[in-house]
């Protein structure tokens, strides 16, 4: 199982991730802000 080694916040709800197996890439979370989830906005 891969473990995230590095995580960087990018602009416009994107995240760059590098895993222990050498895989790296960008996760685009932009679409998730269109849906409301109370857990995301709880304080």
PyMOL Python script that loads the backbone (N, CA, C, O; Angstrom):
from pymol import cmd

cmd.read_pdbstr("""\
ATOM      1  N   UNK A   1       0.836  -1.181   0.000  1.00  0.00           N
ATOM      2  CA  UNK A   1       0.000   0.000   0.000  1.00  0.00           C
ATOM      3  C   UNK A   1       0.877   1.240   0.000  1.00  0.00           C
ATOM      4  O   UNK A   1       1.815   1.338   0.792  1.00  0.00           O
ATOM      5  N   UNK A   2       0.588   2.168  -0.862  1.00  0.00           N
ATOM      6  CA  UNK A   2       1.356   3.403  -0.964  1.00  0.00           C
ATOM      7  C   UNK A   2       0.979   4.375   0.148  1.00  0.00           C
ATOM      8  O   UNK A   2      -0.164   4.421   0.604  1.00  0.00           O
ATOM      9  N   UNK A   3       1.970   5.143   0.567  1.00  0.00           N
ATOM     10  CA  UNK A   3       1.772   6.150   1.603  1.00  0.00           C
ATOM     11  C   UNK A   3       2.180   7.498   1.033  1.00  0.00           C
ATOM     12  O   UNK A   3       3.235   7.597   0.407  1.00  0.00           O
ATOM     13  N   UNK A   4       1.374   8.547   1.229  1.00  0.00           N
ATOM     14  CA  UNK A   4       1.766   9.875   0.736  1.00  0.00           C
ATOM     15  C   UNK A   4       3.027  10.366   1.453  1.00  0.00           C
ATOM     16  O   UNK A   4       3.085  10.381   2.682  1.00  0.00           O
ATOM     17  N   UNK A   5       4.028  10.765   0.675  1.00  0.00           N
ATOM     18  CA  UNK A   5       5.268  11.305   1.233  1.00  0.00           C
ATOM     19  C   UNK A   5       5.268  12.823   1.248  1.00  0.00           C
ATOM     20  O   UNK A   5       5.753  13.449   2.190  1.00  0.00           O
ATOM     21  N   UNK A   6       4.712  13.411   0.181  1.00  0.00           N
ATOM     22  CA  UNK A   6       4.644  14.874   0.066  1.00  0.00           C
ATOM     23  C   UNK A   6       3.255  15.273  -0.429  1.00  0.00           C
ATOM     24  O   UNK A   6       2.681  14.625  -1.304  1.00  0.00           O
ATOM     25  N   UNK A   7       2.734  16.340   0.142  1.00  0.00           N
ATOM     26  CA  UNK A   7       1.448  16.887  -0.291  1.00  0.00           C
ATOM     27  C   UNK A   7       1.588  18.402  -0.335  1.00  0.00           C
ATOM     28  O   UNK A   7       2.042  19.023   0.627  1.00  0.00           O
ATOM     29  N   UNK A   8       1.198  18.987  -1.454  1.00  0.00           N
ATOM     30  CA  UNK A   8       1.288  20.446  -1.605  1.00  0.00           C
ATOM     31  C   UNK A   8      -0.050  21.002  -2.072  1.00  0.00           C
ATOM     32  O   UNK A   8      -0.664  20.479  -3.002  1.00  0.00           O
ATOM     33  N   UNK A   9      -0.484  22.046  -1.427  1.00  0.00           N
ATOM     34  CA  UNK A   9      -1.713  22.730  -1.848  1.00  0.00           C
ATOM     35  C   UNK A   9      -1.406  23.612  -3.050  1.00  0.00           C
ATOM     36  O   UNK A   9      -0.425  24.356  -3.054  1.00  0.00           O
ATOM     37  N   UNK A  10      -2.242  23.523  -4.056  1.00  0.00           N
ATOM     38  CA  UNK A  10      -2.122  24.351  -5.252  1.00  0.00           C
ATOM     39  C   UNK A  10      -3.340  25.259  -5.337  1.00  0.00           C
ATOM     40  O   UNK A  10      -4.271  25.129  -4.542  1.00  0.00           O
ATOM     41  N   UNK A  11      -3.337  26.172  -6.293  1.00  0.00           N
ATOM     42  CA  UNK A  11      -4.468  27.074  -6.452  1.00  0.00           C
ATOM     43  C   UNK A  11      -5.669  26.337  -7.033  1.00  0.00           C
ATOM     44  O   UNK A  11      -5.537  25.266  -7.626  1.00  0.00           O
ATOM     45  N   UNK A  12      -6.819  26.924  -6.851  1.00  0.00           N
ATOM     46  CA  UNK A  12      -8.081  26.438  -7.415  1.00  0.00           C
ATOM     47  C   UNK A  12      -8.431  25.014  -6.985  1.00  0.00           C
ATOM     48  O   UNK A  12      -8.782  24.178  -7.818  1.00  0.00           O
ATOM     49  N   UNK A  13      -8.334  24.745  -5.699  1.00  0.00           N
ATOM     50  CA  UNK A  13      -8.770  23.477  -5.118  1.00  0.00           C
ATOM     51  C   UNK A  13      -8.019  22.265  -5.665  1.00  0.00           C
ATOM     52  O   UNK A  13      -8.597  21.185  -5.791  1.00  0.00           O
ATOM     53  N   UNK A  14      -6.750  22.430  -5.989  1.00  0.00           N
ATOM     54  CA  UNK A  14      -5.948  21.310  -6.468  1.00  0.00           C
ATOM     55  C   UNK A  14      -4.876  20.957  -5.446  1.00  0.00           C
ATOM     56  O   UNK A  14      -4.399  21.818  -4.708  1.00  0.00           O
ATOM     57  N   UNK A  15      -4.503  19.682  -5.412  1.00  0.00           N
ATOM     58  CA  UNK A  15      -3.507  19.180  -4.477  1.00  0.00           C
ATOM     59  C   UNK A  15      -2.513  18.325  -5.258  1.00  0.00           C
ATOM     60  O   UNK A  15      -2.915  17.474  -6.051  1.00  0.00           O
ATOM     61  N   UNK A  16      -1.228  18.545  -5.041  1.00  0.00           N
ATOM     62  CA  UNK A  16      -0.182  17.707  -5.637  1.00  0.00           C
ATOM     63  C   UNK A  16       0.250  16.697  -4.592  1.00  0.00           C
ATOM     64  O   UNK A  16       0.518  17.060  -3.446  1.00  0.00           O
ATOM     65  N   UNK A  17       0.322  15.422  -4.981  1.00  0.00           N
ATOM     66  CA  UNK A  17       0.661  14.355  -4.046  1.00  0.00           C
ATOM     67  C   UNK A  17       1.752  13.473  -4.637  1.00  0.00           C
ATOM     68  O   UNK A  17       1.721  13.148  -5.824  1.00  0.00           O
ATOM     69  N   UNK A  18       2.728  13.082  -3.797  1.00  0.00           N
ATOM     70  CA  UNK A  18       3.760  12.129  -4.184  1.00  0.00           C
ATOM     71  C   UNK A  18       3.711  10.967  -3.203  1.00  0.00           C
ATOM     72  O   UNK A  18       3.773  11.161  -1.989  1.00  0.00           O
ATOM     73  N   UNK A  19       3.597   9.735  -3.755  1.00  0.00           N
ATOM     74  CA  UNK A  19       3.460   8.543  -2.927  1.00  0.00           C
ATOM     75  C   UNK A  19       4.783   7.777  -2.823  1.00  0.00           C
ATOM     76  O   UNK A  19       5.706   7.999  -3.606  1.00  0.00           O
ATOM     77  N   UNK A  20       4.854   6.881  -1.852  1.00  0.00           N
ATOM     78  CA  UNK A  20       6.072   6.119  -1.574  1.00  0.00           C
ATOM     79  C   UNK A  20       6.468   5.185  -2.715  1.00  0.00           C
ATOM     80  O   UNK A  20       7.635   4.804  -2.805  1.00  0.00           O
ATOM     81  N   UNK A  21       5.539   4.806  -3.588  1.00  0.00           N
ATOM     82  CA  UNK A  21       5.873   3.923  -4.709  1.00  0.00           C
ATOM     83  C   UNK A  21       6.373   4.688  -5.935  1.00  0.00           C
ATOM     84  O   UNK A  21       6.614   4.093  -6.986  1.00  0.00           O
ATOM     85  N   UNK A  22       6.529   6.013  -5.799  1.00  0.00           N
ATOM     86  CA  UNK A  22       7.033   6.833  -6.893  1.00  0.00           C
ATOM     87  C   UNK A  22       5.951   7.519  -7.709  1.00  0.00           C
ATOM     88  O   UNK A  22       6.256   8.384  -8.530  1.00  0.00           O
ATOM     89  N   UNK A  23       4.715   7.159  -7.502  1.00  0.00           N
ATOM     90  CA  UNK A  23       3.600   7.786  -8.208  1.00  0.00           C
ATOM     91  C   UNK A  23       3.404   9.206  -7.696  1.00  0.00           C
ATOM     92  O   UNK A  23       3.465   9.455  -6.492  1.00  0.00           O
ATOM     93  N   UNK A  24       3.172  10.123  -8.609  1.00  0.00           N
ATOM     94  CA  UNK A  24       2.865  11.503  -8.223  1.00  0.00           C
ATOM     95  C   UNK A  24       1.883  12.089  -9.214  1.00  0.00           C
ATOM     96  O   UNK A  24       1.812  11.666 -10.367  1.00  0.00           O
ATOM     97  N   UNK A  25       1.129  13.065  -8.749  1.00  0.00           N
ATOM     98  CA  UNK A  25       0.158  13.695  -9.628  1.00  0.00           C
ATOM     99  C   UNK A  25      -0.660  14.745  -8.912  1.00  0.00           C
ATOM    100  O   UNK A  25      -0.461  15.021  -7.729  1.00  0.00           O
ATOM    101  N   UNK A  26      -1.581  15.323  -9.652  1.00  0.00           N
ATOM    102  CA  UNK A  26      -2.422  16.398  -9.145  1.00  0.00           C
ATOM    103  C   UNK A  26      -3.851  15.893  -9.026  1.00  0.00           C
ATOM    104  O   UNK A  26      -4.394  15.300  -9.958  1.00  0.00           O
ATOM    105  N   UNK A  27      -4.449  16.134  -7.871  1.00  0.00           N
ATOM    106  CA  UNK A  27      -5.854  15.812  -7.631  1.00  0.00           C
ATOM    107  C   UNK A  27      -6.634  17.114  -7.725  1.00  0.00           C
ATOM    108  O   UNK A  27      -6.354  18.073  -7.006  1.00  0.00           O
ATOM    109  N   UNK A  28      -7.610  17.137  -8.614  1.00  0.00           N
ATOM    110  CA  UNK A  28      -8.436  18.326  -8.796  1.00  0.00           C
ATOM    111  C   UNK A  28      -9.703  18.168  -7.969  1.00  0.00           C
ATOM    112  O   UNK A  28     -10.573  17.365  -8.305  1.00  0.00           O
ATOM    113  N   UNK A  29      -9.807  18.932  -6.892  1.00  0.00           N
ATOM    114  CA  UNK A  29     -10.969  18.869  -6.011  1.00  0.00           C
ATOM    115  C   UNK A  29     -11.967  19.975  -6.315  1.00  0.00           C
ATOM    116  O   UNK A  29     -12.865  20.220  -5.509  1.00  0.00           O
ATOM    117  N   UNK A  30     -11.840  20.643  -7.439  1.00  0.00           N
ATOM    118  CA  UNK A  30     -12.692  21.774  -7.785  1.00  0.00           C
ATOM    119  C   UNK A  30     -14.168  21.396  -7.827  1.00  0.00           C
ATOM    120  O   UNK A  30     -15.015  22.169  -7.380  1.00  0.00           O
ATOM    121  N   UNK A  31     -14.487  20.222  -8.356  1.00  0.00           N
ATOM    122  CA  UNK A  31     -15.890  19.840  -8.477  1.00  0.00           C
ATOM    123  C   UNK A  31     -16.538  19.582  -7.117  1.00  0.00           C
ATOM    124  O   UNK A  31     -17.757  19.712  -7.005  1.00  0.00           O
ATOM    125  N   UNK A  32     -15.785  19.226  -6.089  1.00  0.00           N
ATOM    126  CA  UNK A  32     -16.369  18.895  -4.792  1.00  0.00           C
ATOM    127  C   UNK A  32     -16.976  20.113  -4.110  1.00  0.00           C
ATOM    128  O   UNK A  32     -17.849  19.959  -3.255  1.00  0.00           O
ATOM    129  N   UNK A  33     -16.543  21.308  -4.459  1.00  0.00           N
ATOM    130  CA  UNK A  33     -17.113  22.491  -3.821  1.00  0.00           C
ATOM    131  C   UNK A  33     -18.514  22.791  -4.334  1.00  0.00           C
ATOM    132  O   UNK A  33     -19.196  23.657  -3.787  1.00  0.00           O
ATOM    133  N   UNK A  34     -18.957  22.089  -5.377  1.00  0.00           N
ATOM    134  CA  UNK A  34     -20.302  22.282  -5.892  1.00  0.00           C
ATOM    135  C   UNK A  34     -21.350  21.556  -5.053  1.00  0.00           C
ATOM    136  O   UNK A  34     -22.542  21.852  -5.136  1.00  0.00           O
ATOM    137  N   UNK A  35     -20.892  20.607  -4.247  1.00  0.00           N
ATOM    138  CA  UNK A  35     -21.788  19.819  -3.412  1.00  0.00           C
ATOM    139  C   UNK A  35     -21.623  20.243  -1.969  1.00  0.00           C
ATOM    140  O   UNK A  35     -20.509  20.535  -1.533  1.00  0.00           O
ATOM    141  N   UNK A  36     -22.700  20.282  -1.228  1.00  0.00           N
ATOM    142  CA  UNK A  36     -22.647  20.697   0.166  1.00  0.00           C
ATOM    143  C   UNK A  36     -22.546  19.473   1.069  1.00  0.00           C
ATOM    144  O   UNK A  36     -23.340  18.541   0.949  1.00  0.00           O
ATOM    145  N   UNK A  37     -21.592  19.478   1.952  1.00  0.00           N
ATOM    146  CA  UNK A  37     -21.466  18.443   2.968  1.00  0.00           C
ATOM    147  C   UNK A  37     -21.209  19.153   4.291  1.00  0.00           C
ATOM    148  O   UNK A  37     -20.221  19.878   4.408  1.00  0.00           O
ATOM    149  N   UNK A  38     -22.066  18.965   5.290  1.00  0.00           N
ATOM    150  CA  UNK A  38     -21.900  19.670   6.574  1.00  0.00           C
ATOM    151  C   UNK A  38     -20.545  19.431   7.231  1.00  0.00           C
ATOM    152  O   UNK A  38     -20.042  20.307   7.934  1.00  0.00           O
ATOM    153  N   UNK A  39     -19.951  18.269   7.016  1.00  0.00           N
ATOM    154  CA  UNK A  39     -18.656  17.978   7.645  1.00  0.00           C
ATOM    155  C   UNK A  39     -17.546  18.849   7.082  1.00  0.00           C
ATOM    156  O   UNK A  39     -16.602  19.179   7.800  1.00  0.00           O
ATOM    157  N   UNK A  40     -17.640  19.227   5.811  1.00  0.00           N
ATOM    158  CA  UNK A  40     -16.610  20.050   5.200  1.00  0.00           C
ATOM    159  C   UNK A  40     -16.612  21.461   5.756  1.00  0.00           C
ATOM    160  O   UNK A  40     -15.574  22.123   5.790  1.00  0.00           O
ATOM    161  N   UNK A  41     -17.777  21.922   6.192  1.00  0.00           N
ATOM    162  CA  UNK A  41     -17.897  23.313   6.624  1.00  0.00           C
ATOM    163  C   UNK A  41     -18.057  23.470   8.124  1.00  0.00           C
ATOM    164  O   UNK A  41     -18.258  24.583   8.610  1.00  0.00           O
ATOM    165  N   UNK A  42     -17.970  22.359   8.876  1.00  0.00           N
ATOM    166  CA  UNK A  42     -18.128  22.466  10.326  1.00  0.00           C
ATOM    167  C   UNK A  42     -16.916  23.145  10.937  1.00  0.00           C
ATOM    168  O   UNK A  42     -15.802  23.013  10.432  1.00  0.00           O
ATOM    169  N   UNK A  43     -17.133  23.866  12.019  1.00  0.00           N
ATOM    170  CA  UNK A  43     -16.028  24.588  12.647  1.00  0.00           C
ATOM    171  C   UNK A  43     -15.859  24.152  14.068  1.00  0.00           C
ATOM    172  O   UNK A  43     -14.974  24.649  14.765  1.00  0.00           O
TER     173      UNK A  43
END
""", "prot")
cmd.dss("prot")
cmd.show_as("cartoon", "prot")
cmd.util.cbc("prot")
cmd.orient("prot")
